[in-house]
């Protein structure tokens, strides 16, 4: 069964709320302390992790404290003026005590923000000045989020949508409408869906949505899942109602016989492209794939691609079809299937071993020698595939009598 991190964005998201929720979810405080300690040579700051509540909702608070700062770090609206370029930030990350997976994820988060700021201000990526995000509090948020998310060792991250407020917010560049331009640009670049609410103010920060964009691997929940644990990260702004980010560790328990059948008509791909697509589909998680000859409009000969795939890999397979074929659309539906129980057994012949798929359902039994196993034996012994197949089946029949 697959385990996922689910980012529930119903109340928005920010960097500090994400770190707090990950800690509340059980990610390693020790790894966070180690990573943030290695940031201190690049700027003075301290931080605290406490428990609190927001309108009776209990959760974790993560606060970064900067010198001469009268109030705790509030990423939602408290801004700083420490300017750094993207290359400066990437150089700092090379000195942070975190594993390479987490470091790459932190770099990806910063690139999302840099590209969004470059688009908002009409400048090149190299000319972008990180204002709020270049400050130590946001560096701590991003390094912390990348480190803690990696510590969970999940199979993927699900972000269905994020909800923002309305009105305006004051920032480095003056008064801006909500969602702010950087948030909209990251949503556009990542494909994350946004929802609006009646809440006055900024519920999604650029750092928050950049973290969600970098972590996200899926945009839908499994049809059936088990909640293993949940974590609450409290925000610090008073919206007149509970302000928190909820994260969940979930386990996909969708029945194995529930799959999706995907189809696309293709009339202008070459045989080489179709062969390459078939290979990529299985790499993307297809359970089975096939081509059926058909005739499309204007009498054009074509093929219909058919694919079977589990729900958690549906998006990957869809993207594979659109990327590696000439198709500009596809269709899919949920189907039920019956499968035999399968196991792999080994049959020892006088000249070598062959792996055999043993399938059963009720009183039905079937044996299927594996092609790759027979091929390897044929190449080393000089025997034909047919003779090896016959020997395997003869030995199986003998063992059953």
C-alpha positions, 0 to 999 in steps of 0.5 A, a space after each residue: 500500500 502507498 503512503 502519501 502526505 496530504 496537504 489540506 489547503 482549506 484554510 490556506 498555507 504559509 511556510 511557518 504553518 507548514 513547518 509546524 504541521 510537519 512537526 505535529 505530524 511527527 517529522 524529526 525535530 532533531 533533523 530540523 535543529 541540525 539543518 537550522 543550526 547550519 543556517 546561523 552563519 548566514 544570518 542571526 536568528 532564533 526559533 521556537 516550537 510551542 503548542 497553542 490553539 486558534 479559536 479552540 483548535 489545538 496545534 503546533 506553532 513555529 516561530 522564527 525570531 530575528 534581531 530587534 524584532 518586537 513580535 514573532 515571525 508572521 509570514 502572512 504580513 510581516 516583511 523584511 528587507 534583506 535582499 538576496 539573489 537566487 544564486 546567493 540562496 542556492 549557495 547558502 543551501 549547499 552549506 545546510 546540513 540536510 540530505 541531497 533529496 531535501 536540498 534539491 526540494 529546497 532549491 525547487 521551492 526557491 526556483 518557484 518563487 524566483 520565477 514567480 517574482 521575475 514574471 511579476 516584475 518583468 525581469 530576468 531570473 538573475 535580476 530577481 531580488 528576494 525580499 521577504 523570501 531572502 530573509 532568514 525567517 523564510 530561509 528557515 521556513 523553506 529549509 525546515 519544510 524540505 527537511 521535515 517533508 523528506 523525513 516522512 519518507 512518503 510515496 508522494 504528496 497530494 494537493 487537491 487545491 488551496 483556498 485564499 482570501 480576498 481584499 488587499 495586503 500590504 507588502 514590499 511593493 505596496 498594497 496588492 490584491 489577494 491572491 498576490 501576483 507571486 501566488 497566482 504565478 506559482 499556481 499557474 506554473 504548477 497547475 495547483 487549483 485555487 479556491 476563493 473564500 469570504 475571508 478578508 486577507 492573505 491566506 496563501 503566501 508565496 512561500 506556502 504555495 511554492 512549498 506545496 508546488 514543489 512537494 506535490 505529485 498528485 492532485 486527487 485523493 485515493 478513492 479509499 484511504 486510511 488516515 494514519 496521522 494528522 498534524 496541525 500547524 497554527 497561523 498567527 493572523 486573526 481572521 476571526 476564525 480558526 487559522 491553521 494548516 492541516 496535514 495528513 499521512 494517509 494510506 491508499 486502501 483502494 481495492 486492487 480490483 478497481 482500476 481505470 481504463 483509458 483510451 485515445 484515438 491516434 492517427 498521426 503518430 509513427 510506428 516508432 513513436 507508438 512503440 516508444 509510447 508503449 514502453 513509457 506507459 509501463 514505466 509510468 505505471 500502466 498495468 496493461 496497454 494495447 493498440 487496436 486498429 480503427 478507422 477515423 474520420 475522412 477514412 484515415 487508418 489509425 489505432 485506439 490506445 487502451 490502458 489499464 491503470 490504478 487510480 494513484 498512477 492515473 495522472 502519470 499515465 495521462 501525462 505520458 500519453 499526452 507527452 509521448 503521442 500526437 493525441 490532444 485528448 483522451 478518455 477514461 472510466 472506472 472499471 472492475 476487473 477480476 484477477 487470479 491470485 498470482 505467485 512466482 515459482 521456480 522450476 529447476 531443469 537439468 540445464 538451468 532454472 526457469 521462473 514460472 507465474 502460478 495463477 489460481 482462482 477457485 479451482 482454476 490453476 494456470 502456469 505461465 513460464 516467464 519469457 525473460 527467464 526462458 530467453 536467458 536460459 536459451 541464450 546460455 544453452 543454445 536451446 530453443 524457447 519451445 523446447 524449454 517451454 515444453 520441458 518446464 510444462 512436462 516437469 510441472 505436470 509430473 510434479 502434480 501427478 
